[in-house]
Structures are given as C-alpha cells and as structure tokens.
Amino acid sequence: MKDFKNLFQLLKPEAKKNLVKNKVEYPVAVNLLISTLKKNYAKSDLIVSDVIRLHAFTGLETPTDSIDYIYCNNIFKPYDR
C-alpha cells in the first residue's frame, strides 16, 4: 500500500490547514482524527463519527448532497496514486 497516499495526504490544502489549526483548541479530538486519516487509504473506511469530525474541524462548506457529505468530496483531493 505504500504506493497509495493515505487520507491525510489526500486532504485539500485548506482542509489540512484548518484541521491543524484546530489542534490548538481541540488537541485530543483532532490528533485522534489525524491518526485515523494517516492509517486509512479509502474514504469508505471512515466511520460516521470520523466524517462528522472531518466536517467540523476542517471548517469547509458542508455539502447539501448526502453522497458528497458522506464521502467528503469537498475535503479530499481525488485519488491519483
């Protein structure tokens, strides 16, 4: 799997910046989320609470389409190996 990028590496720059910025105020929750993102390579491996935290801590606009919300299409760059 080392050829593939983990989910933390696939974060869009603005999402990563906001996530890291939130480590100051919410260190435990954000560090747990970052650890989860670094261990996973597929968005489908995330659980509902991970998705909710991603939307909360990245501070990006929340999609109105449920599929975009679940797969965090506004938060991650497309897979490109």
GROMACS elastic network, one bead per residue, 0.5 to 0.9 nm:
[ bonds ]
;  ai    aj funct       b0    kb
    1     4     6  0.55321   500
    1     5     6  0.82534   500
    1    41     6  0.83441   500
    2     5     6  0.73108   500
    2     6     6  0.88050   500
    3    81     6  0.64440   500
    4    41     6  0.71489   500
    4    79     6  0.84552   500
    4    80     6  0.82561   500
    4    81     6  0.51299   500
    5     8     6  0.79771   500
    5     9     6  0.58286   500
    5    10     6  0.65486   500
    5    38     6  0.89306   500
    5    41     6  0.64911   500
    5    79     6  0.79404   500
    5    80     6  0.83938   500
    5    81     6  0.64483   500
    6     9     6  0.53950   500
    6    10     6  0.64674   500
    6    37     6  0.66963   500
    6    38     6  0.54857   500
    6    39     6  0.67734   500
    6    40     6  0.56729   500
    6    42     6  0.76601   500
    7    11     6  0.64425   500
    7    34     6  0.89833   500
    7    36     6  0.85134   500
    7    38     6  0.60129   500
    7    39     6  0.78163   500
    7    40     6  0.59502   500
    7    41     6  0.53585   500
    7    42     6  0.69322   500
    7    43     6  0.72047   500
    7    76     6  0.75959   500
    8    11     6  0.54588   500
    8    16     6  0.77971   500
    8    34     6  0.67017   500
    8    35     6  0.84822   500
    8    36     6  0.84762   500
    8    38     6  0.52372   500
    8    39     6  0.85692   500
    8    40     6  0.83224   500
    8    41     6  0.86665   500
    8    76     6  0.86686   500
    9    12     6  0.84023   500
    9    16     6  0.87990   500
    9    37     6  0.83569   500
    9    38     6  0.76099   500
    9    76     6  0.88652   500
    9    77     6  0.89589   500
   10    13     6  0.88631   500
   10    41     6  0.89711   500
   10    75     6  0.85515   500
   10    76     6  0.54197   500
   10    77     6  0.53319   500
   10    78     6  0.74205   500
   10    79     6  0.74158   500
   11    14     6  0.81344   500
   11    15     6  0.61129   500
   11    16     6  0.57604   500
   11    75     6  0.59450   500
   11    77     6  0.59983   500
   12    15     6  0.52863   500
   12    16     6  0.62296   500
   12    17     6  0.86525   500
   12    74     6  0.81775   500
   12    75     6  0.57803   500
   12    76     6  0.53058   500
   12    77     6  0.55606   500
   13    16     6  0.51641   500
   13    17     6  0.60760   500
   13    18     6  0.86549   500
   13    75     6  0.89253   500
   14    17     6  0.50822   500
   14    18     6  0.62138   500
   14    19     6  0.85351   500
   14    58     6  0.77768   500
   14    59     6  0.88981   500
   14    60     6  0.80423   500
   14    75     6  0.84150   500
   15    18     6  0.52774   500
   15    19     6  0.60667   500
   15    20     6  0.86337   500
   15    54     6  0.87321   500
   15    57     6  0.83126   500
   15    59     6  0.71733   500
   15    60     6  0.67779   500
   15    74     6  0.88291   500
   15    75     6  0.59518   500
   15    76     6  0.80577   500
   16    19     6  0.50443   500
   16    20     6  0.61146   500
   16    21     6  0.84591   500
   16    58     6  0.69298   500
   16    75     6  0.86512   500
   17    20     6  0.53482   500
   17    21     6  0.61189   500
   17    22     6  0.87418   500
   17    58     6  0.77948   500
   18    22     6  0.62316   500
   18    23     6  0.89385   500
   18    57     6  0.67554   500
   18    59     6  0.64573   500
   18    60     6  0.84702   500
   19    22     6  0.52358   500
   19    23     6  0.68034   500
   19    30     6  0.70476   500
   19    34     6  0.84055   500
   19    54     6  0.80494   500
   19    57     6  0.53377   500
   19    59     6  0.79063   500
   20    23     6  0.52926   500
   20    24     6  0.79018   500
   20    30     6  0.77258   500
   20    31     6  0.88752   500
   20    34     6  0.88126   500
   20    57     6  0.87030   500
   20    58     6  0.85757   500
   21    24     6  0.62706   500
   21    25     6  0.81624   500
   21    57     6  0.87947   500
   21    58     6  0.89689   500
   22    25     6  0.55435   500
   22    26     6  0.59266   500
   22    27     6  0.73910   500
   22    30     6  0.69282   500
   22    57     6  0.63640   500
   22    58     6  0.81125   500
   23    26     6  0.51305   500
   23    28     6  0.77565   500
   23    29     6  0.80220   500
   23    30     6  0.55395   500
   23    31     6  0.69428   500
   23    57     6  0.89433   500
   24    27     6  0.58045   500
   24    30     6  0.89868   500
   26    29     6  0.57320   500
   26    30     6  0.59879   500
   26    31     6  0.83362   500
   26    57     6  0.89762   500
   27    30     6  0.53580   500
   27    31     6  0.57868   500
   27    32     6  0.83608   500
   28    31     6  0.53309   500
   28    32     6  0.61339   500
   28    33     6  0.86286   500
   29    32     6  0.52259   500
   29    33     6  0.62326   500
   29    34     6  0.87123   500
   29    53     6  0.81691   500
   30    34     6  0.60776   500
   30    35     6  0.84898   500
   30    53     6  0.81760   500
   30    54     6  0.89357   500
   30    57     6  0.74386   500
   31    34     6  0.50448   500
   31    35     6  0.60606   500
   31    36     6  0.85471   500
   32    35     6  0.50977   500
   32    36     6  0.62230   500
   32    37     6  0.87040   500
   33    36     6  0.50298   500
   33    37     6  0.62060   500
   33    38     6  0.86654   500
   33    50     6  0.66896   500
   33    53     6  0.74205   500
   33    54     6  0.76142   500
   34    37     6  0.50342   500
   34    38     6  0.61699   500
   34    39     6  0.87053   500
   35    38     6  0.51613   500
   35    39     6  0.63520   500
   35    40     6  0.88673   500
   36    39     6  0.52426   500
   36    40     6  0.63751   500
   36    46     6  0.80833   500
   36    50     6  0.81033   500
   37    40     6  0.53703   500
   37    41     6  0.76849   500
   37    43     6  0.89654   500
   37    46     6  0.82588   500
   37    50     6  0.88884   500
   38    41     6  0.77543   500
   40    43     6  0.75997   500
   40    45     6  0.66301   500
   40    46     6  0.77348   500
   41    44     6  0.87996   500
   41    45     6  0.76845   500
   42    45     6  0.55487   500
   42    46     6  0.76948   500
   43    46     6  0.56789   500
   43    70     6  0.87825   500
   43    71     6  0.61848   500
   43    72     6  0.79217   500
   43    76     6  0.89474   500
   44    47     6  0.78567   500
   44    70     6  0.87584   500
   44    71     6  0.72426   500
   46    49     6  0.81156   500
   46    50     6  0.58823   500
   46    51     6  0.67175   500
   46    71     6  0.89583   500
   47    50     6  0.53124   500
   47    51     6  0.65373   500
   47    52     6  0.88846   500
   48    51     6  0.51520   500
   48    52     6  0.62567   500
   48    53     6  0.86718   500
   48    70     6  0.79276   500
   49    52     6  0.50482   500
   49    53     6  0.61325   500
   49    54     6  0.84982   500
   50    53     6  0.51366   500
   50    54     6  0.60352   500
   50    55     6  0.87059   500
   51    55     6  0.63363   500
   51    56     6  0.86191   500
   51    69     6  0.80296   500
   51    70     6  0.66553   500
   51    71     6  0.79598   500
   51    72     6  0.72630   500
   52    55     6  0.53335   500
   52    56     6  0.62276   500
   52    57     6  0.86892   500
   52    70     6  0.87681   500
   53    57     6  0.58643   500
   53    58     6  0.81903   500
   54    57     6  0.54163   500
   54    58     6  0.58080   500
   54    59     6  0.83241   500
   54    72     6  0.80886   500
   54    75     6  0.80936   500
   55    58     6  0.55954   500
   55    59     6  0.62838   500
   55    60     6  0.67796   500
   55    61     6  0.81167   500
   55    62     6  0.67660   500
   55    69     6  0.83494   500
   55    72     6  0.78008   500
   55    75     6  0.80134   500
   56    59     6  0.57497   500
   56    60     6  0.81209   500
   56    62     6  0.89398   500
   57    60     6  0.84251   500
   58    61     6  0.89916   500
   58    75     6  0.76928   500
   59    62     6  0.83089   500
   60    74     6  0.75407   500
   60    75     6  0.73620   500
   61    74     6  0.78135   500
   62    68     6  0.89383   500
   62    69     6  0.69589   500
   62    72     6  0.89207   500
   62    74     6  0.80228   500
   63    66     6  0.73350   500
   63    67     6  0.87551   500
   63    68     6  0.61053   500
   63    69     6  0.54424   500
   63    72     6  0.83158   500
   63    73     6  0.84981   500
   63    74     6  0.74253   500
   64    67     6  0.88177   500
   64    68     6  0.76053   500
   64    69     6  0.70974   500
   65    68     6  0.53730   500
   65    69     6  0.62320   500
   65    70     6  0.87885   500
   66    70     6  0.60831   500
   66    71     6  0.85713   500
   67    70     6  0.51728   500
   67    71     6  0.60959   500
   67    72     6  0.81549   500
   67    73     6  0.84224   500
   68    71     6  0.53313   500
   68    72     6  0.55870   500
   68    73     6  0.51975   500
   68    74     6  0.72454   500
   69    72     6  0.50838   500
   69    73     6  0.69740   500
   69    74     6  0.80255   500
   70    73     6  0.81022   500
   71    74     6  0.85508   500
   71    75     6  0.87611   500
   71    76     6  0.86657   500
   72    75     6  0.52428   500
   72    76     6  0.64048   500
   73    76     6  0.57045   500
   73    77     6  0.76081   500
   73    78     6  0.82200   500
   74    77     6  0.80034   500
   76    79     6  0.85851   500
   77    80     6  0.85587   500
